[in-house]
Amino acid sequence: MTQSRPGSPKARSLAAELRKVRQESEIGVRELARRIGTSHGWITRTESGSRVITVDDVTSILEALEITSRERERLVEMARDADEPDWLRPGIPGVREELVTLIEYERTATHFVEAAPLLIPGILQTSDYARAIMSGLPTGEREAKIGMRAGRRDVLTKTNAPTFEAFILEHVLDAPVCDDNARLDQLRHLVKMNELPNVSIRVLSEGLGWTPLHSGHFMYFEFGTAAPIVHLETLGSGVFLSSPGAVTTYRNGVDNLQQAAMTKEDTTGVIATRIEQLEETTP
C-alpha cells in the first residue's frame, strides 16, 4: 500500500490540500469522520500531516466529500510519492498549485526567513506592487494571486504569530518595477511592518561583496516539532527540500546573512531616507 512519510514536504502539502477541500465542501471534521466511520482525531491528525496518509485514506476522504474525478486523481497522485524527502514541482501554473503549500508552511511555522535578492518578499508586498510584477498574467489569475498574497500578510499579525526575518539587497528598494506612487506605498508598508516585534526586515548594502543572498531566492521554515523545510523558486518550478544536508546548507546561509545585514533599525532608516527622496519628486 502506497503511503506518505509524515513531515515530508509533499505529505504536508497533501494534508493541507485535504483540509482545504473539506473546508471548501463546508463539511465539519466530525461529520467527515462520521461519513468515513472513523474518529475526528484521525481526521485532525490527517489534516495536520502528523500521521501517515495512504492512497486508500485519500480515496476514502474524497469519496466522502463527493469530490470530482479530476480533483480526486490529482490528490491521489500526490499521495503515491509523498514520502520523498525533497520535492520538485514543475510548471507551477495555477493559484492553488503555487500558493497552498507556502500558505500552509507560513501558517504553521514558528519562525521563517525569506531571502529576496530581486524583489520585495511576497508576504510583504502591497497589492499595487504585486499587481505590477504580475502584469503579464491573465487578469483573473493575477487578481486571484494578489488576493491570496494579501491574505498571507495576516499570519504576521495573528495571535501567537511566528517570527519572520526578511533579507533583501539594497537595490531592491530602488527597483523600478512599479510607478513612484506604488513604490512609495510599498516602502511605507515596509517601515510599518518593521515596527512589529516579530518581524525583522534587514537590508544588505551593495558594497558587501558576495553573500548567500546572491545565490538566489529562498525561504527557510522552522516548526515546533517537525523538521525544517526550505523552499526554492525558479521561473518554471518550485523545489521543497527537507533532507538534513540541504537544510543545513541553508541554515548556515541564514546565519551568514544575519551577520552581514544591517540592523533592523538601520534598515528602517535607509528606507525612510528613500521615502523622503521619493516624496520630494512624486506628485
C-alpha angles and dihedrals in degrees: 000000000000112000140168128250108238112244098021113129094247093046091053091048091049090052091051091049092051092051091048092049091051093048092048088051088054091232119142125227094250093047092051090048090051092051093050095040098241139105126282087236089062090054092048093050090047093051092047093052092236095124135050111273116207129198087249090055092053092046092051093049094048093046090052090050091046092233118179121259095249094054090041091055092050094052095041088052089053089055094053096071102016093125095074110118093218124038130202114197108194124204102004099207109163142050095249095045093050104041113023094081095045091047089052093050092047090048095052102033123107091202133006138177132205120197109196119180098172111027142020107278111268096241089056098046121114117227094253092050091049091047090054095052091045095048092119094061124093109270097247095049092044095052092045091053092047091052092050091045090053089050091054090066091068091073089071094057102038124109110281090013118185121251112256131198123191123191118192134172113246094242089063088073089060100038109128096223093132138018121284095259092053090045091052091052090048094051092047089051091054091053090049093049091048088061090067112101093225095048126079119182112186131181127213111215120234095243096063098091121218120357132164087264089070090062092069146275119317141160124213120199130194123191136194097253107350122087120265121268132205125209124201124185129198133172095276107019148029124221127202116198126195103151107120096237094053093044092050090054091057093041087057088048090055090051089053092050092049089057096043102044129089116259119267090253094050090048091055088051092051091050092046090054091054091048090055092049093049093046090057093056103031118089 
